[in-house]
Structures are given as structure tokens and as C-alpha cells.
Amino acid sequence: RANLTGSVPKYFFDRCKIESMDDQRKPLLSGGRRRLSYISHLELVRLNGDGKTIKSLEKLDELFPKETYEEYGLEDPRIVQIGQTFLITYVAVSNQMQVTTALMETRDFQHFIRLGVIFPAETKDVVILPEKYEGNYIAYLRPRGRLNLSDPAVLTAKSADLQHWGEYEFLFNAPPGRKDINKVGMGVPPIKTDRGWLIIYHSVTKTEDKNSAGFYQVEAALLANDDPTRMIGWAGEPILSPKEDFERSGFTPDVIFPTGAVLDKNDRNRLMLFYGAADESVGVRELLIDRILDTIH
């Protein structure tokens, strides 16, 4: 995120009451409406062959806000490849449409085509299945409303053209018996295995600290290979928890937030999982698919 506090017009802050000087991302207008003091953008990171070291970091004009629905920024991208095309779902923030999920596509990571908003406020953590199911694209999404009738849940949606989505269905909101979890969200696009579609997602548990965003961990579950909208198994416990200093302390402490996964082309059992840590760093963990599957029942 690029903090543009210094370039924000003075009248903006004259009208704002800062809710917390420790978190200037969240100013509060006198009328109760939030306005952001920063603009987010995406950057292109190229890795060396080991998947653990950075080859280059690029700021591309195409990945800065361009459309009205992106005026406050682009965040939380999730990438899936279907054929020769890479589909990128991302959070787009604006005054007019608030927090939405938009879609863009690319074939070379130099030229990007924006396909617009696909899910309205406040829908986040959207990933797309890497192949069509019964002629449709499948998306996994996590809406969140103000009424809080229940804990936020992951839903599925279908589309024939990536533009028009419908046939929404409930998928899950917490593993059975895990009463400590009060929020979940999809992490990386589903990974196909012999046993089913492996999904890796994040869960959040409350802490005693009222100022805490919660304790974010990484969980795993399985969807049926013949029906990727049906759950067939859960991991009994988280597969990753914040342990390292850069995961436990930072802008938002105790956060592991998975958003990308790459299978080793020479060993399909080896998975590189990329995740945000404490809202300040990006980490990578090397995991074995069969060991994750062994935890799922």
C-alpha cells in the first residue's frame, strides 16, 4: 500500500475525526462514514526458480487505480490460470461502490484487461475454480453484511461468462466442532488431487485484546472432484499458525493470510504457499500435499 497522507488535501482531514492515531488507514467522518487516507495498488513480483527469492519487483501503471470503482485502490489479488489466460480477482475500493470484488485478466502480466466489478459490497476473498464445472465457472466468495445474523460464510456462485454470476449456495462457515472460529475466508484457488479439490483458507479466532483483529490461521478442507460445490472432508486442526516474529508482530499482529499457491512442476506433491504476514510482509512455506491430505477426514 502506498500511504499518500502527505498529498491528501487539507480539507479532507479538517472534516475527519481520526478514530485511532495508531491506525490512520481508518479516519472517521463526523457523520459516521469512513474515508481512507491511503491508496492501494498492486505490484508485480518475479521470483527466481527456487520460489523463495525475488528476481524483480515492478510497479506497473496498469496495476494502479484506473476506474471509478478503484479510486481508493486495489487489494488482495488471487490468481488462477485457465487455459492460456490468468484471471485475477481483487478487492476494489471506492466511494461510490465501497468494498467490492473486481476481475481482470492477462496473458503476459504486462497487459491487463479489466472486466469490471463482479461482486458488490462487501464481498471479499473471492477465488475461481481452475476449470469449468458443467459448463460454468465456479467462484468461492465471502460476503459480509451488517446484520450479523451468523458468522460470515463462504458461498459458491456460477457464471457462464465471468460477468454474470448467480445460483448462490452456502458452502461452509467453520469446520465441525470448531466453536472458536468466528470468521473464515478463501485463501488460494482450489487444487485438484486424487481425493478431491483441496481448499486452503484462513480462519479467525477472537482474542482477549479488544483492539486485535483476531488470530488468523491456515486451514484445509476437501471438495468433491465430481462436484466442487460439495464439502467432503475437513482438517482436524489448522495446518499453519503464526509462530515466527514477522507473523506475530507487525501492523496487524498474529496474521497468516494465504493468497497464492504454486505446485512444483517436477513434483506435484510439493506446494509453495505464499501468504501475507501481519499486514507487513509476504512469506512462503513449502508444504507437501499428501501430508495435508492426511489431516483431512
C-alpha positions as protocol buffer text, in pm:
chain_id: "A"
residue {
  index: 1
  type: ARG
  ca { x: 0 y: 0 z: 0 }
}
residue {
  index: 2
  type: ALA
  ca { x: 120 y: 347 z: -80 }
}
residue {
  index: 3
  type: ASN
  ca { x: 44 y: 588 z: 204 }
}
residue {
  index: 4
  type: LEU
  ca { x: -48 y: 918 z: 46 }
}
residue {
  index: 5
  type: THR
  ca { x: -123 y: 1102 z: 369 }
}
residue {
  index: 6
  type: GLY
  ca { x: 109 y: 1385 z: 277 }
}
residue {
  index: 7
  type: SER
  ca { x: -70 y: 1455 z: -50 }
}
residue {
  index: 8
  type: VAL
  ca { x: -428 y: 1439 z: 77 }
}
residue {
  index: 9
  type: PRO
  ca { x: -596 y: 1783 z: 55 }
}
residue {
  index: 10
  type: LYS
  ca { x: -608 y: 1964 z: 390 }
}
residue {
  index: 11
  type: TYR
  ca { x: -986 y: 1994 z: 384 }
}
residue {
  index: 12
  type: PHE
  ca { x: -1008 y: 1615 z: 392 }
}
residue {
  index: 13
  type: PHE
  ca { x: -860 y: 1596 z: 741 }
}
residue {
  index: 14
  type: ASP
  ca { x: -1043 y: 1910 z: 854 }
}
residue {
  index: 15
  type: ARG
  ca { x: -1366 y: 1716 z: 809 }
}
residue {
  index: 16
  type: CYS
  ca { x: -1238 y: 1396 z: 969 }
}
residue {
  index: 17
  type: LYS
  ca { x: -1221 y: 1273 z: 1322 }
}
residue {
  index: 18
  type: ILE
  ca { x: -934 y: 1025 z: 1343 }
}
residue {
  index: 19
  type: GLU
  ca { x: -1062 y: 713 z: 1517 }
}
residue {
  index: 20
  type: SER
  ca { x: -713 y: 595 z: 1615 }
}
residue {
  index: 21
  type: MET
  ca { x: -384 y: 773 z: 1565 }
}
residue {
  index: 22
  type: ASP
  ca { x: -219 y: 430 z: 1561 }
}
residue {
  index: 23
  type: ASP
  ca { x: -418 y: 334 z: 1251 }
}
residue {
  index: 24
  type: GLN
  ca { x: -451 y: 627 z: 1014 }
}
residue {
  index: 25
  type: ARG
  ca { x: -598 y: 399 z: 749 }
}
residue {
  index: 26
  type: LYS
  ca { x: -934 y: 442 z: 923 }
}
residue {
  index: 27
  type: PRO
  ca { x: -1034 y: 806 z: 963 }
}
residue {
  index: 28
  type: LEU
  ca { x: -1395 y: 859 z: 1065 }
}
residue {
  index: 29
  type: LEU
  ca { x: -1606 y: 1141 z: 926 }
}
residue {
  index: 30
  type: SER
  ca { x: -1819 y: 1339 z: 1167 }
}
residue {
  index: 31
  type: GLY
  ca { x: -2127 y: 1191 z: 1003 }
}
residue {
  index: 32
  type: GLY
  ca { x: -2007 y: 840 z: 1081 }
}
residue {
  index: 33
  type: ARG
  ca { x: -1883 y: 748 z: 734 }
}
residue {
  index: 34
  type: ARG
  ca { x: -1533 y: 608 z: 692 }
}
residue {
  index: 35
  type: ARG
  ca { x: -1290 y: 751 z: 440 }
}
residue {
  index: 36
  type: LEU
  ca { x: -944 y: 615 z: 369 }
}
residue {
  index: 37
  type: SER
  ca { x: -622 y: 814 z: 389 }
}
residue {
  index: 38
  type: TYR
  ca { x: -426 y: 592 z: 153 }
}
residue {
  index: 39
  type: ILE
  ca { x: -449 y: 447 z: -197 }
}
residue {
  index: 40
  type: SER
  ca { x: -364 y: 80 z: -254 }
}
residue {
  index: 41
  type: HIS
  ca { x: -207 y: -60 z: -567 }
}
residue {
  index: 42
  type: LEU
  ca { x: -69 y: -392 z: -688 }
}
residue {
  index: 43
  type: GLU
  ca { x: 292 y: -466 z: -781 }
}
residue {
  index: 44
  type: LEU
  ca { x: 441 y: -742 z: -994 }
}
residue {
  index: 45
  type: VAL
  ca { x: 693 y: -965 z: -817 }
}
residue {
  index: 46
  type: ARG
  ca { x: 901 y: -1208 z: -1022 }
}
residue {
  index: 47
  type: LEU
  ca { x: 1069 y: -1489 z: -830 }
}
residue {
  index: 48
  type: ASN
  ca { x: 1376 y: -1696 z: -904 }
}
residue {
  index: 49
  type: GLY
  ca { x: 1335 y: -2066 z: -976 }
}
residue {
  index: 50
  type: ASP
  ca { x: 1351 y: -2161 z: -609 }
}
residue {
  index: 51
  type: GLY
  ca { x: 1028 y: -1971 z: -545 }
}
residue {
  index: 52
  type: LYS
  ca { x: 1178 y: -1816 z: -233 }
}
residue {
  index: 53
  type: THR
  ca { x: 1392 y: -1527 z: -357 }
}
residue {
  index: 54
  type: ILE
  ca { x: 1292 y: -1218 z: -550 }
}
residue {
  index: 55
  type: LYS
  ca { x: 1421 y: -1164 z: -902 }
}
residue {
  index: 56
  type: SER
  ca { x: 1249 y: -831 z: -966 }
}
residue {
  index: 57
  type: LEU
  ca { x: 980 y: -601 z: -834 }
}
residue {
  index: 58
  type: GLU
  ca { x: 788 y: -384 z: -1078 }
}
residue {
  index: 59
  type: LYS
  ca { x: 538 y: -103 z: -1042 }
}
residue {
  index: 60
  type: LEU
  ca { x: 313 y: -109 z: -1347 }
}
residue {
  index: 61
  type: ASP
  ca { x: 78 y: 178 z: -1438 }
}
residue {
  index: 62
  type: GLU
  ca { x: -185 y: -84 z: -1523 }
}
residue {
  index: 63
  type: LEU
  ca { x: -195 y: -200 z: -1162 }
}
residue {
  index: 64
  type: PHE
  ca { x: -272 y: 140 z: -1013 }
}
residue {
  index: 65
  type: PRO
  ca { x: -632 y: 267 z: -982 }
}
residue {
  index: 66
  type: LYS
  ca { x: -783 y: 348 z: -1320 }
}
residue {
  index: 67
  type: GLU
  ca { x: -1158 y: 303 z: -1288 }
}
residue {
  index: 68
  type: THR
  ca { x: -1401 y: 488 z: -1061 }
}
residue {
  index: 69
  type: TYR
  ca { x: -1471 y: 168 z: -867 }
}
residue {
  index: 70
  type: GLU
  ca { x: -1096 y: 151 z: -785 }
}
residue {
  index: 71
  type: GLU
  ca { x: -1045 y: 511 z: -677 }
}
residue {
  index: 72
  type: TYR
  ca { x: -929 y: 412 z: -325 }
}
residue {
  index: 73
  type: GLY
  ca { x: -724 y: 122 z: -452 }
}
residue {
  index: 74
  type: LEU
  ca { x: -673 y: -242 z: -549 }
}
residue {
  index: 75
  type: GLU
  ca { x: -601 y: -509 z: -288 }
}
residue {
  index: 76
  type: ASP
  ca { x: -588 y: -882 z: -210 }
}
residue {
  index: 77
  type: PRO
  ca { x: -539 y: -1032 z: -559 }
}
residue {
  index: 78
  type: ARG
  ca { x: -596 y: -1405 z: -617 }
}
residue {
  index: 79
  type: ILE
  ca { x: -473 y: -1553 z: -946 }
}
residue {
  index: 80
  type: VAL
  ca { x: -587 y: -1864 z: -1129 }
}
residue {
  index: 81
  type: GLN
  ca { x: -485 y: -1993 z: -1471 }
}
residue {
  index: 82
  type: ILE
  ca { x: -748 y: -2132 z: -1707 }
}
residue {
  index: 83
  type: GLY
  ca { x: -602 y: -2227 z: -2044 }
}
residue {
  index: 84
  type: GLN
  ca { x: -360 y: -1955 z: -2151 }
}
residue {
  index: 85
  type: THR
  ca { x: -538 y: -1685 z: -1952 }
}
residue {
  index: 86
  type: PHE
  ca { x: -471 y: -1575 z: -1596 }
}
residue {
  index: 87
  type: LEU
  ca { x: -779 y: -1450 z: -1411 }
}
residue {
  index: 88
  type: ILE
  ca { x: -716 y: -1209 z: -1123 }
}
residue {
  index: 89
  type: THR
  ca { x: -987 y: -1140 z: -868 }
}
residue {
  index: 90
  type: TYR
  ca { x: -912 y: -843 z: -644 }
}
residue {
  index: 91
  type: VAL
  ca { x: -1075 y: -610 z: -395 }
}
residue {
  index: 92
  type: ALA
  ca { x: -1160 y: -270 z: -543 }
}
residue {
  index: 93
  type: VAL
  ca { x: -1245 y: 15 z: -306 }
}
residue {
  index: 94
  type: SER
  ca { x: -1429 y: 335 z: -390 }
}
residue {
  index: 95
  type: ASN
  ca { x: -1663 y: 597 z: -251 }
}
residue {
  index: 96
  type: GLN
  ca { x: -1944 y: 506 z: -488 }
}
residue {
  index: 97
  type: MET
  ca { x: -1935 y: 125 z: -466 }
}
residue {
  index: 98
  type: GLN
  ca { x: -1749 y: 76 z: -136 }
}
residue {
  index: 99
  type: VAL
  ca { x: -1565 y: -257 z: -97 }
}
residue {
  index: 100
  type: THR
  ca { x: -1624 y: -481 z: -399 }
}
residue {
  index: 101
  type: THR
  ca { x: -1457 y: -765 z: -586 }
}
residue {
  index: 102
  type: ALA
  ca { x: -1349 y: -694 z: -942 }
}
residue {
  index: 103
  type: LEU
  ca { x: -1190 y: -909 z: -1211 }
}
residue {
  index: 104
  type: MET
  ca { x: -910 y: -859 z: -1461 }
}
residue {
  index: 105
  type: GLU
  ca { x: -730 y: -1094 z: -1698 }
}
residue {
  index: 106
  type: THR
  ca { x: -386 y: -1114 z: -1852 }
}
residue {
  index: 107
  type: ARG
  ca { x: -174 y: -1348 z: -2061 }
}
residue {
  index: 108
  type: ASP
  ca { x: 167 y: -1190 z: -2012 }
}
residue {
  index: 109
  type: PHE
  ca { x: 146 y: -991 z: -1685 }
}
residue {
  index: 110
  type: GLN
  ca { x: 226 y: -677 z: -1880 }
}
residue {
  index: 111
  type: HIS
  ca { x: -111 y: -604 z: -2037 }
}
residue {
  index: 112
  type: PHE
  ca { x: -427 y: -631 z: -1826 }
}
residue {
  index: 113
  type: ILE
  ca { x: -791 y: -624 z: -1931 }
}
residue {
  index: 114
  type: ARG
  ca { x: -1038 y: -509 z: -1666 }
}
residue {
  index: 115
  type: LEU
  ca { x: -1367 y: -697 z: -1668 }
}
residue {
  index: 116
  type: GLY
  ca { x: -1532 y: -482 z: -1401 }
}
residue {
  index: 117
  type: VAL
  ca { x: -1698 y: -545 z: -1067 }
}
residue {
  index: 118
  type: ILE
  ca { x: -1833 y: -898 z: -1034 }
}
residue {
  index: 119
  type: PHE
  ca { x: -1950 y: -896 z: -670 }
}
residue {
  index: 120
  type: PRO
  ca { x: -2077 y: -588 z: -482 }
}
residue {
  index: 121
  type: ALA
  ca { x: -2014 y: -466 z: -127 }
}
residue {
  index: 122
  type: GLU
  ca { x: -1895 y: -620 z: 93 }
}
residue {
  index: 123
  type: THR
  ca { x: -1778 y: -940 z: -77 }
}
residue {
  index: 124
  type: LYS
  ca { x: -1414 y: -1042 z: -39 }
}
residue {
  index: 125
  type: ASP
  ca { x: -1177 y: -1340 z: -55 }
}
residue {
  index: 126
  type: VAL
  ca { x: -1303 y: -1445 z: -399 }
}
residue {
  index: 127
  type: VAL
  ca { x: -1123 y: -1726 z: -582 }
}
residue {
  index: 128
  type: ILE
  ca { x: -1221 y: -1906 z: -903 }
}
residue {
  index: 129
  type: LEU
  ca { x: -1202 y: -2280 z: -971 }
}
residue {
  index: 130
  type: PRO
  ca { x: -918 y: -2355 z: -1218 }
}
residue {
  index: 131
  type: GLU
  ca { x: -1152 y: -2539 z: -1458 }
}
residue {
  index: 132
  type: LYS
  ca { x: -1514 y: -2521 z: -1562 }
}
residue {
  index: 133
  type: TYR
  ca { x: -1776 y: -2740 z: -1396 }
}
residue {
  index: 134
  type: GLU
  ca { x: -2079 y: -2842 z: -1606 }
}
residue {
  index: 135
  type: GLY
  ca { x: -2006 y: -2559 z: -1848 }
}
residue {
  index: 136
  type: ASN
  ca { x: -1980 y: -2289 z: -1579 }
}
residue {
  index: 137
  type: TYR
  ca { x: -1709 y: -2105 z: -1394 }
}
residue {
  index: 138
  type: ILE
  ca { x: -1729 y: -2153 z: -1017 }
}
residue {
  index: 139
  type: ALA
  ca { x: -1641 y: -1876 z: -772 }
}
residue {
  index: 140
  type: TYR
  ca { x: -1599 y: -1903 z: -396 }
}
residue {
  index: 141
  type: LEU
  ca { x: -1681 y: -1583 z: -209 }
}
residue {
  index: 142
  type: ARG
  ca { x: -1732 y: -1447 z: 141 }
}
residue {
  index: 143
  type: PRO
  ca { x: -1999 y: -1176 z: 171 }
}
residue {
  index: 144
  type: ARG
  ca { x: -2034 y: -990 z: 496 }
}
residue {
  index: 145
  type: GLY
  ca { x: -2338 y: -789 z: 594 }
}
residue {
  index: 146
  type: ARG
  ca { x: -2409 y: -551 z: 880 }
}
residue {
  index: 147
  type: LEU
  ca { x: -2688 y: -752 z: 1043 }
}
residue {
  index: 148
  type: ASN
  ca { x: -2452 y: -1029 z: 1160 }
}
residue {
  index: 149
  type: LEU
  ca { x: -2724 y: -1292 z: 1166 }
}
residue {
  index: 150
  type: SER
  ca { x: -2449 y: -1554 z: 1168 }
}
residue {
  index: 151
  type: ASP
  ca { x: -2073 y: -1579 z: 1132 }
}
residue {
  index: 152
  type: PRO
  ca { x: -1951 y: -1490 z: 780 }
}
residue {
  index: 153
  type: ALA
  ca { x: -1972 y: -1788 z: 544 }
}
residue {
  index: 154
  type: VAL
  ca { x: -1816 y: -1896 z: 217 }
}
residue {
  index: 155
  type: LEU
  ca { x: -2066 y: -1928 z: -69 }
}
residue {
  index: 156
  type: THR
  ca { x: -2038 y: -2059 z: -423 }
}
residue {
  index: 157
  type: ALA
  ca { x: -2160 y: -1887 z: -738 }
}
residue {
  index: 158
  type: LYS
  ca { x: -2173 y: -1989 z: -1103 }
}
residue {
  index: 159
  type: SER
  ca { x: -2123 y: -1800 z: -1427 }
}
residue {
  index: 160
  type: ALA
  ca { x: -2116 y: -1890 z: -1794 }
}
residue {
  index: 161
  type: ASP
  ca { x: -1920 y: -1579 z: -1898 }
}
residue {
  index: 162
  type: LEU
  ca { x: -1733 y: -1448 z: -1589 }
}
residue {
  index: 163
  type: GLN
  ca { x: -1956 y: -1140 z: -1598 }
}
residue {
  index: 164
  type: HIS
  ca { x: -2296 y: -1255 z: -1473 }
}
residue {
  index: 165
  type: TRP
  ca { x: -2297 y: -1459 z: -1152 }
}
residue {
  index: 166
  type: GLY
  ca { x: -2582 y: -1645 z: -983 }
}
residue {
  index: 167
  type: GLU
  ca { x: -2701 y: -1975 z: -835 }
}
residue {
  index: 168
  type: TYR
  ca { x: -2552 y: -1884 z: -498 }
}
residue {
  index: 169
  type: GLU
  ca { x: -2521 y: -2164 z: -244 }
}
residue {
  index: 170
  type: PHE
  ca { x: -2384 y: -2194 z: 109 }
}
residue {
  index: 171
  type: LEU
  ca { x: -2058 y: -2390 z: 132 }
}
residue {
  index: 172
  type: PHE
  ca { x: -1923 y: -2353 z: 487 }
}
residue {
  index: 173
  type: ASN
  ca { x: -1857 y: -2113 z: 772 }
}
residue {
  index: 174
  type: ALA
  ca { x: -1647 y: -2319 z: 1017 }
}
residue {
  index: 175
  type: PRO
  ca { x: -1523 y: -2677 z: 1049 }
}
residue {
  index: 176
  type: PRO
  ca { x: -1749 y: -2903 z: 1256 }
}
residue {
  index: 177
  type: GLY
  ca { x: -1684 y: -2870 z: 1627 }
}
residue {
  index: 178
  type: ARG
  ca { x: -1459 y: -2563 z: 1592 }
}
residue {
  index: 179
  type: LYS
  ca { x: -1662 y: -2318 z: 1800 }
}
residue {
  index: 180
  type: ASP
  ca { x: -1360 y: -2093 z: 1846 }
}
residue {
  index: 181
  type: ILE
  ca { x: -1378 y: -1974 z: 1483 }
}
residue {
  index: 182
  type: ASN
  ca { x: -1583 y: -1663 z: 1415 }
}
residue {
  index: 183
  type: LYS
  ca { x: -1476 y: -1585 z: 1056 }
}
residue {
  index: 184
  type: VAL
  ca { x: -1341 y: -1770 z: 753 }
}
residue {
  index: 185
  type: GLY
  ca { x: -1235 y: -1670 z: 403 }
}
residue {
  index: 186
  type: MET
  ca { x: -1097 y: -1848 z: 99 }
}
residue {
  index: 187
  type: GLY
  ca { x: -722 y: -1835 z: 57 }
}
residue {
  index: 188
  type: VAL
  ca { x: -592 y: -1983 z: -269 }
}
residue {
  index: 189
  type: PRO
  ca { x: -776 y: -2129 z: -569 }
}
residue {
  index: 190
  type: PRO
  ca { x: -872 y: -2498 z: -518 }
}
residue {
  index: 191
  type: ILE
  ca { x: -602 y: -2752 z: -601 }
}
residue {
  index: 192
  type: LYS
  ca { x: -709 y: -3076 z: -771 }
}
residue {
  index: 193
  type: THR
  ca { x: -590 y: -3400 z: -609 }
}
residue {
  index: 194
  type: ASP
  ca { x: -687 y: -3767 z: -644 }
}
residue {
  index: 195
  type: ARG
  ca { x: -901 y: -3739 z: -331 }
}
residue {
  index: 196
  type: GLY
  ca { x: -1078 y: -3416 z: -423 }
}
residue {
  index: 197
  type: TRP
  ca { x: -1031 y: -3044 z: -464 }
}
residue {
  index: 198
  type: LEU
  ca { x: -805 y: -2923 z: -183 }
}
residue {
  index: 199
  type: ILE
  ca { x: -903 y: -2583 z: -48 }
}
residue {
  index: 200
  type: ILE
  ca { x: -670 y: -2382 z: 171 }
}
residue {
  index: 201
  type: TYR
  ca { x: -842 y: -2099 z: 356 }
}
residue {
  index: 202
  type: HIS
  ca { x: -796 y: -1874 z: 658 }
}
residue {
  index: 203
  type: SER
  ca { x: -984 y: -1884 z: 985 }
}
residue {
  index: 204
  type: VAL
  ca { x: -1005 y: -1617 z: 1253 }
}
residue {
  index: 205
  type: THR
  ca { x: -1050 y: -1667 z: 1625 }
}
residue {
  index: 206
  type: LYS
  ca { x: -1118 y: -1391 z: 1873 }
}
residue {
  index: 207
  type: THR
  ca { x: -861 y: -1287 z: 2129 }
}
residue {
  index: 208
  type: GLU
  ca { x: -898 y: -1115 z: 2466 }
}
residue {
  index: 209
  type: ASP
  ca { x: -745 y: -799 z: 2320 }
}
residue {
  index: 210
  type: LYS
  ca { x: -1036 y: -579 z: 2209 }
}
residue {
  index: 211
  type: ASN
  ca { x: -810 y: -394 z: 1964 }
}
residue {
  index: 212
  type: SER
  ca { x: -695 y: -717 z: 1796 }
}
residue {
  index: 213
  type: ALA
  ca { x: -819 y: -818 z: 1452 }
}
residue {
  index: 214
  type: GLY
  ca { x: -814 y: -1177 z: 1575 }
}
residue {
  index: 215
  type: PHE
  ca { x: -581 y: -1474 z: 1541 }
}
residue {
  index: 216
  type: TYR
  ca { x: -551 y: -1575 z: 1173 }
}
residue {
  index: 217
  type: GLN
  ca { x: -458 y: -1935 z: 1089 }
}
residue {
  index: 218
  type: VAL
  ca { x: -448 y: -2151 z: 776 }
}
residue {
  index: 219
  type: GLU
  ca { x: -697 y: -2436 z: 740 }
}
residue {
  index: 220
  type: ALA
  ca { x: -761 y: -2709 z: 483 }
}
residue {
  index: 221
  type: ALA
  ca { x: -1064 y: -2899 z: 355 }
}
residue {
  index: 222
  type: LEU
  ca { x: -1173 y: -3107 z: 56 }
}
residue {
  index: 223
  type: LEU
  ca { x: -1440 y: -3062 z: -210 }
}
residue {
  index: 224
  type: ALA
  ca { x: -1567 y: -3348 z: -422 }
}
residue {
  index: 225
  type: ASN
  ca { x: -1389 y: -3390 z: -755 }
}
residue {
  index: 226
  type: ASP
  ca { x: -1722 y: -3458 z: -927 }
}
residue {
  index: 227
  type: ASP
  ca { x: -1893 y: -3164 z: -756 }
}
residue {
  index: 228
  type: PRO
  ca { x: -1667 y: -2877 z: -642 }
}
residue {
  index: 229
  type: THR
  ca { x: -1959 y: -2717 z: -456 }
}
residue {
  index: 230
  type: ARG
  ca { x: -1982 y: -3005 z: -206 }
}
residue {
  index: 231
  type: MET
  ca { x: -1765 y: -3043 z: 105 }
}
residue {
  index: 232
  type: ILE
  ca { x: -1638 y: -3396 z: 175 }
}
residue {
  index: 233
  type: GLY
  ca { x: -1370 y: -3353 z: 442 }
}
residue {
  index: 234
  type: TRP
  ca { x: -1203 y: -3122 z: 693 }
}
residue {
  index: 235
  type: ALA
  ca { x: -862 y: -3097 z: 853 }
}
residue {
  index: 236
  type: GLY
  ca { x: -895 y: -3156 z: 1226 }
}
residue {
  index: 237
  type: GLU
  ca { x: -679 y: -2857 z: 1314 }
}
residue {
  index: 238
  type: PRO
  ca { x: -504 y: -2563 z: 1143 }
}
residue {
  index: 239
  type: ILE
  ca { x: -218 y: -2655 z: 909 }
}
residue {
  index: 240
  type: LEU
  ca { x: -31 y: -2329 z: 980 }
}
residue {
  index: 241
  type: SER
  ca { x: -41 y: -2081 z: 1269 }
}
residue {
  index: 242
  type: PRO
  ca { x: 152 y: -1759 z: 1335 }
}
residue {
  index: 243
  type: LYS
  ca { x: 479 y: -1855 z: 1505 }
}
residue {
  index: 244
  type: GLU
  ca { x: 760 y: -1652 z: 1354 }
}
residue {
  index: 245
  type: ASP
  ca { x: 831 y: -1297 z: 1476 }
}
residue {
  index: 246
  type: PHE
  ca { x: 727 y: -1144 z: 1141 }
}
residue {
  index: 247
  type: GLU
  ca { x: 394 y: -1329 z: 1166 }
}
residue {
  index: 248
  type: ARG
  ca { x: 325 y: -1247 z: 1530 }
}
residue {
  index: 249
  type: SER
  ca { x: 419 y: -879 z: 1531 }
}
residue {
  index: 250
  type: GLY
  ca { x: 355 y: -605 z: 1277 }
}
residue {
  index: 251
  type: PHE
  ca { x: 80 y: -371 z: 1162 }
}
residue {
  index: 252
  type: THR
  ca { x: -180 y: -642 z: 1234 }
}
residue {
  index: 253
  type: PRO
  ca { x: -23 y: -898 z: 1467 }
}
residue {
  index: 254
  type: ASP
  ca { x: -87 y: -1273 z: 1461 }
}
residue {
  index: 255
  type: VAL
  ca { x: -190 y: -1297 z: 1096 }
}
residue {
  index: 256
  type: ILE
  ca { x: -114 y: -1559 z: 831 }
}
residue {
  index: 257
  type: PHE
  ca { x: -326 y: -1480 z: 526 }
}
residue {
  index: 258
  type: PRO
  ca { x: -278 y: -1725 z: 232 }
}
residue {
  index: 259
  type: THR
  ca { x: -342 y: -1587 z: -117 }
}
residue {
  index: 260
  type: GLY
  ca { x: -120 y: -1779 z: -361 }
}
residue {
  index: 261
  type: ALA
  ca { x: -7 y: -2137 z: -422 }
}
residue {
  index: 262
  type: VAL
  ca { x: 224 y: -2287 z: -684 }
}
residue {
  index: 263
  type: LEU
  ca { x: 280 y: -2657 z: -744 }
}
residue {
  index: 264
  type: ASP
  ca { x: 631 y: -2774 z: -829 }
}
residue {
  index: 265
  type: LYS
  ca { x: 622 y: -2872 z: -1198 }
}
residue {
  index: 266
  type: ASN
  ca { x: 865 y: -3158 z: -1127 }
}
residue {
  index: 267
  type: ASP
  ca { x: 695 y: -3279 z: -808 }
}
residue {
  index: 268
  type: ARG
  ca { x: 318 y: -3228 z: -793 }
}
residue {
  index: 269
  type: ASN
  ca { x: 324 y: -3319 z: -425 }
}
residue {
  index: 270
  type: ARG
  ca { x: 531 y: -3011 z: -339 }
}
residue {
  index: 271
  type: LEU
  ca { x: 341 y: -2689 z: -284 }
}
residue {
  index: 272
  type: MET
  ca { x: 473 y: -2337 z: -233 }
}
residue {
  index: 273
  type: LEU
  ca { x: 219 y: -2142 z: -26 }
}
residue {
  index: 274
  type: PHE
  ca { x: 251 y: -1762 z: -30 }
}
residue {
  index: 275
  type: TYR
  ca { x: 85 y: -1559 z: 242 }
}
residue {
  index: 276
  type: GLY
  ca { x: 61 y: -1216 z: 397 }
}
residue {
  index: 277
  type: ALA
  ca { x: 212 y: -1189 z: 744 }
}
residue {
  index: 278
  type: ALA
  ca { x: 96 y: -931 z: 1000 }
}
residue {
  index: 279
  type: ASP
  ca { x: -8 y: -695 z: 715 }
}
residue {
  index: 280
  type: GLU
  ca { x: 358 y: -603 z: 664 }
}
residue {
  index: 281
  type: SER
  ca { x: 538 y: -892 z: 494 }
}
residue {
  index: 282
  type: VAL
  ca { x: 493 y: -1171 z: 242 }
}
residue {
  index: 283
  type: GLY
  ca { x: 604 y: -1516 z: 347 }
}
residue {
  index: 284
  type: VAL
  ca { x: 631 y: -1852 z: 174 }
}
residue {
  index: 285
  type: ARG
  ca { x: 606 y: -2202 z: 318 }
}
residue {
  index: 286
  type: GLU
  ca { x: 687 y: -2526 z: 141 }
}
residue {
  index: 287
  type: LEU
  ca { x: 418 y: -2788 z: 209 }
}
residue {
  index: 288
  type: LEU
  ca { x: 355 y: -3145 z: 98 }
}
residue {
  index: 289
  type: ILE
  ca { x: 11 y: -3219 z: -45 }
}
residue {
  index: 290
  type: ASP
  ca { x: -6 y: -3575 z: 86 }
}
residue {
  index: 291
  type: ARG
  ca { x: 70 y: -3460 z: 442 }
}
residue {
  index: 292
  type: ILE
  ca { x: -211 y: -3205 z: 423 }
}
residue {
  index: 293
  type: LEU
  ca { x: -448 y: -3471 z: 289 }
}
residue {
  index: 294
  type: ASP
  ca { x: -355 y: -3700 z: 579 }
}
residue {
  index: 295
  type: THR
  ca { x: -503 y: -3444 z: 820 }
}
residue {
  index: 296
  type: ILE
  ca { x: -837 y: -3435 z: 637 }
}
residue {
  index: 297
  type: HIS
  ca { x: -1119 y: -3670 z: 736 }
}
